[in-house]
């Protein structure tokens, strides 16, 4: 059955149908791309093969920089980590 006027698919023909499919594919792809760019992504693991392992001092520095711990806690933990390193080196 051809539809109204004998053209089929609302008068657009096959090229119109293909164009509409491409339009919707591009529109959906653009929406997915925009959502993935706007929403925060998952964090990339830092323990990838070949990457240097994180040190306790590095983790402590990052937590202080993020504001998770205050200066007094940061300094106290730094002293504890330094003492633990000195004991391990003996």
Protein Blocks (a to p, Z undefined) as FASTA:
>chain_A
ZZehhlognhnojmlmmmmmmmmmmmmmmmmmmmmmmpccddddfkbghiacddfklmmm
mmmmnopacfklmmmmmmmmmmmmmmmmZZ
